[in-house]
Amino acid sequence: MATTMSRMMIRMRTRKMRRIKRYSSFLIVTFLVLSLLPTISKAASYSAKVTASNLAHRKTASTSGTLIQWIPKNTILTVEDYNSSWAKATYNNKIGYLSKTYLSKISTSTPNTGSSTSSSATISGTSGQVTITATSLNVRSGPSVSYSKIGSLKANSVVNVNGQVGNWHQILYNGKIGYISKDYTSAIRTQSQSTPTPTPTPTPTPTPTPTPTPTPTPTPVVSSYQVKITATSLNLRESASTKSKIVSRILFNTVITVTDHNSEWLKTTYNGKTGYVYKIYTGVISPTPAPTPAPTPTPAPVDPTPAPSPAPNPTPADYWVQVKTGASTWPTPAETGTVVLRVSVGDLLKVTPVDSNWVKVRRNGIESYLKISNVQAIELPYLTLNFRTPSTVTAAEINSYIRSYETLNGKVGALHDQGQNIIDVANRSGVNATLLAAMAIHESGFGTSGLAMSKFNVFSQAAYDRQAYDYAYRFTSVGQAIEFQAEKLKRDYLTSGGAYFNGAYLGDKTSGMNVKYASDETWGAKIAVHANKIHAFVASEFANVSPSTIPVEPSKITIPDYSDDFSAINITGTVLTGQNITLSTTRDTATNTVILPAGTVFRILCKYNDNDIKVLYNNKEYYFYGYSNSPKFVINNLVRKVVSYSQTQFIYYEQDIAASTLSSMILKDIIGNSYTVTDNSDFVKPFRN
C-alpha cells in the first residue's frame, strides 16, 4: 500500500514539474518575440499654418467625416501626422482631423554658427501659457543665445508654449517657430500631453556672452485688467466649470474686463451678464494696476530689441451654407421686425458669422440675419479650382449622375450618355471635364430644358434673362454646343485679359466667372455642388497639376448659321416710347444708316442666330441688332407655342389680332398656313425687347 502511494506521489510531482517547464518556456518565447517587435511611439507633433480660406475640421480622417468646425486661413496649429493625407489637431478644445493639402508646415531654423551640423535637441510635450517677466525678452530662432534674434516680447505679455528644449520654451512668433528663455517667464497654466515624450538629450551650446541679470520689478497688485478673446467663440459660463450653464458667447477679438481670476478661469461681465471664461482662450492686453509703488531704477533689458508691431485684427471669414429647414431672414439678429427674405430647403447662401446663434446673409446687396440652426456648413472645393486644371473624371461618372436624374424624373434629355463627348472636348480644349459637365447639367436641367432639347443649347448661350429662348443660339448638335462653350469660356472668362475675366474659377459675385457670367449670385456654388456629386473632390488629385495652356481655337467659337424666316407672313414691330433704332443696309457694318424714332412701325422679315434682325422699312431692307439691355421695340403680332421638354423645335405664328378673341386665336405659321386655336394658354409673346 505504501509503495503504491509513493509511486502516485512521484507521478504527480513529475507532471507538475513538466507543467512548470512548459509555462516557463512559453514566458521565455513570449519575452523574446516582444523584444523583437518595433517600439511604438507617438507621432511627432509640429506646427503648421492653415492655407485654405476655411479648412474643415472633421471627426474622422475623411472628406465624408462629420464637420466639427471651420478653421480660418493663417491659423497656426500644433498637429501630428495621422496618415499621408490627414493630420490630427485640437482647435477650440475639440480634437479632429485636417487635410494636409491645406496645411503648411512651419520649420525651425538652425543657428548660424558656420557649421553644417544641425541641432538635434528634442522638444518635450509640455505646453500651456507663460507671462514674460523681463522688461524685454528676445525671441530667438533656436534654443540658445547663439541663435539669431527674430523679435522680442514686452513685460507681462502672455504667450502660448508649444513645448520645451532644455531651458527654453518653444513658441509661435509672427507665424514662425521661436524660442524664449524660461528664466524670464512665469507659468500661468501647464498642460502636459497624455503620452510622455523622452527626456531630451542635452546638446552642448556655446557659452553665451554674460548678460546683466535684471533686478526684478515689483509685481503690481492687479484690481482689474483687460483681455482679448482668442477663440472663434468663447462660452461665458455661470460658474467656473465646463459643466456650468452657458449664459452667453463672446466672439473672437472681443475685449473684456477681468474682475477676478484663478489659475484657469477669468470672471467678467459681458452684455449685462456676469460669468466665467476659460483663461487659455484669452490674451492679456493691459493690466490696470493698483496705486503704483515708489519708482525704482529700470533694469537693463534682456537682449533689448524693438517691440514688434501688433498684427491687424482679423475679421470673421465668410463661408457657404445650405439651408436645411425653410426659414426667414430678419433685419437684425433677432426674430423681430419685417421679414427680409424667405429661404427654402437646399438653398445655398454665403454667410458671415455673427455669433453662436446667427449668421449674416447678403443677397442682391441687402443684408439680413438668419438663425444658424436653419443651415449647415457645406464645403465647395470646386468653387475656387482653376477651370483649366485637368480632371480624372470618367464618362461613367458623368453618365451615371445624369441617368440618376433621368430615372427619377422620367425624362431622357440631350445630355444622355454625353460623358465621353464632354471629356474629349475638355481634353482637346484644356479645361476641366468635371466642371464643364457640371455647368452643362446646371444650365440645361440635366439636358431636359427646352433650349437643350430644341436648340441643343446645353449651356444657355445667349439666353438673356428677359427672353431666354428666343435670343439663345441654336446649335446643330450637343457636341457643337460643348465645343463652342469650352473655347468661348477659355477666350472670354479663363484667360487674363479676356473680355469677362475676373479669375479662372467659378467664384461668386466678388470674383471669378460668376461676376459676369450669370445674374444669380449662387450660380458658381450650384455648379460646384454638381461637380462634387459627379466626381468627389480629392485635393491630392490636383496637388502637382498645373492648369492647361492650350491656346484658344477661334474657329470653334463661330455661331452656327441659322435663321427664323418670317418673310411669308406679315409680322410687324413698333419702336417704344422714348427709344429709337438705328438701321443699316448691311449686317456687319453701319452703312447708309436710318434712325427710326419712337412710334415707328416696321415689318420684321427674319431673325438670325446671332440676333441680327432684318426688317422692311419704306420698301427697303435694313438690319439691326435685336437685343439690347433696355427694351427698344415690341413685336405686335408674333406668338410662339410653349414647348414641352420632348419637342424638337418651337413654332412661331402670326396672330391675326383683328380676328382673334379671348376664346380663340387665328394664326398663320411661318409658311402661311392658317389655324384656329381655342386654347391659347400654351402661347407666349416672343422677343420681348
Residue, then its C-alpha position, 0 to 999 in steps of 0.5 A: m500500500a505504501t509503495t503504491m502511494s509513493r509511486m502516485m506521489i512521484r507521478m504527480r510531482t513529475r507532471k507538475m514539474r513538466r507543467i512548470k517547464r512548459y509555462s516557463s518556456f512559453l514566458i521565455v518565447t513570449f519575452l523574446v518575440l516582444s523584444l523583437l517587435p518595433t517600439i511604438s511611439k507617438a507621432a511627432s507633433y509640429s506646427a503648421k499654418v492653415t492655407a485654405s480660406n476655411l479648412a474643415h475640421r472633421k471627426t474622422a480622417s475623411t472628406s465624408g467625416t462629420l464637420i466639427q468646425w471651420i478653421p480660418k486661413n493663417t491659423i497656426l496649429t500644433v498637429e501630428d501626422y495621422n496618415s499621408s493625407w490627414a493630420k490630427a489637431t485640437y482647435n477650440n478644445k475639440i480634437g479632429y482631423l485636417s487635410k494636409t493639402y491645406l496645411s503648411k508646415i512651419s520649420t525651425s531654423t538652425p543657428n548660424t554658427g558656420s557649421s553644417t551640423s544641425s541641432s538635434a535637441t528634442i522638444s518635450g510635450t509640455s505646453g500651456q501659457v507663460t507671462i514674460t517677466a523681463t522688461s524685454l525678452n528676445v525671441r530667438s530662432g533656436p534654443s540658445v543665445s547663439y541663435s539669431k534674434i527674430g523679435s522680442l516680447k514686452a513685460n507681462s505679455v502672455v504667450n502660448v508654449n508649444g513645448q520645451v528644449g532644455n531651458w527654453h520654451q518653444i513658441l509661435y512668433n509672427g507665424k514662425i517657430g521661436y524660442i524664449s528663455k524660461d528664466y524670464t517667464s512665469a507659468i500661468r497654466t501647464q498642460s502636459q500631453s497624455t503620452p510622455t515624450p523622452t527626456p531630451t538629450p542635452t546638446p552642448t551650446p556655446t557659452p553665451t556672452p554674460t548678460p546683466t541679470p535684471t533686478p526684478t520689478p515689483t509685481p503690481v497688485v492687479s484690481s482689474y485688467q483687460v483681455k482679448i478673446t482668442a477663440t472663434s467663440l468663447n462660452l461665458r459660463e455661470s460658474a467656473s466649470t465646463k459643466s456650468k450653464i452657458v449664459s452667453r458667447i463672446l466672439f473672437n477679438t472681443v475685449i473684456t474686463v477681468t474682475d477676478h481670476n484663478s489659475e484657469w478661469l477669468k470672471t467678467t461681465y459681458n452684455g449685462k451678464t456676469g460669468y466665467v471664461y476659460k483663461i487659455y482662450t484669452g490674451v492679456i492686453s493691459p493690466t490696470p494696476a493698483p496705486t503704483p509703488a515708489p519708482t525704482p531704477t529700470p533694469a537693463p533689458v534682456d537682449p533689448t530689441p524693438a517691440p514688434s508691431p501688433a498684427p491687424n485684427p482679423t475679421p470673421a471669414d465668410y463661408w457657404v451654407q445650405v439651408k436645411t429647414g425653410a426659414s426667414t431672414w430678419p433685419t437684425p439678429a433677432e426674430t423681430g421686425t419685417v421679414v427680409l427674405r424667405v429661404s427654402v430647403g437646399d438653398l445655398l447662401k454665403v454667410t458671415p458669422v455673427d455669433s453662436n446663434w446667427v449668421k449674416v446673409r447678403r443677397n442682391g446687396i441687402e443684408s439680413y440675419l438668419k438663425i444658424s440652426n436653419v443651415q449647415a456648413i457645406e464645403l465647395p472645393y470646386l468653387t475656387l479650382n482653376f477651370r483649366t486644371p485637368s480632371t480624372v473624371t470618367a464618362a461613367e461618372i458623368n453618365s451615371y449622375i445624369r441617368s440618376y436624374e433621368t430615372l427619377n424624373g422620367k425624362v431622357g434629355a440631350l445630355h444622355d450618355q454625353g460623358q465621353n463627348i464632354i471629356d474629349v472636348a475638355n481634353r482637346s480644349g484644356v479645361n476641366a471635364t468635371l466642371l464643364a459637365a457640371m455647368a452643362i447639367h446646371e444650365s440645361g436641367f440635366g439636358t431636359s430644358g427646352l433650349a437643350m432639347s430644341k436648340f441643343n443649347v446645353f449651356s444657355q448661350a445667349a439666353y438673356d434673362r428677359q427672353a431666354y429662348d428666343y435670343a439663345y443660339r441654336f446649335t446643330s448638335v450637343g457636341q457643337a454646343i460643348e465645343f463652342q462653350a469650352e473655347k468661348l469660356k477659355r477666350d472670354y472668362l479663363t484667360s487674363g485679359g479676356a473680355y469677362f475675366n475676373g479669375a479662372y474659377l467659378g467664384d461668386k459675385t466678388s470674383g471669378m466667372n460668376v461676376k459676369y457670367a450669370s445674374d444669380e449670385t449662387w450660380g458658381a456654388k450650384i455648379a460646384v455642388h454638381a461637380n462634387k456629386i459627379h466626381a468627389f473632390v480629392a485635393s491630392e488629385f490636383a496637388n502637382v497639376s498645373p492648369s492647361t495652356i492650350p491656346v484658344e481655337p477661334s474657329k470653334i467659337t463661330i455661331p452656327d448659321y441659322s435663321d427664323d424666316f418670317s418673310a411669308i407672313n406679315i409680322t410687324g414691330t413698333v419702336l417704344t416710347g422714348q427709344n429709337i433704332t438705328l438701321s443699316t443696309t448691311r449686317d456687319t457694318a453701319t452703312n447708309t444708316v436710318i434712325l427710326p424714332a419712337g412710334t415707328v412701325f416696321r415689318i420684321l422679315c427674319k431673325y438670325n442666330d446671332n440676333d441680327i434682325k432684318v426688317l422692311y422699312n419704306n420698301k427697303e431692307y435694313y438690319f439691326y441688332g435685336y437685343s439690347n439691355s433696355p427694351k427698344f421695340v415690341i413685336n405686335n403680332l408674333v406668338r410662339k407655342v410653349v414647348s414641352y421638354s420632348q419637342t424638337q423645335f418651337i413654332y412661331y405664328e402670326q396672330d391675326i389680332a383683328a380676328s382673334t378673341l379671348s376664346s380663340m386665336i387665328l394664326k398663320d405659321i411661318i409658311g402661311n398656313s392658317y389655324t384656329v386655336t381655342d386654347n391659347s394658354d400654351f402661347v407666349k409673346p416672343f422677343r420681348n425687347 
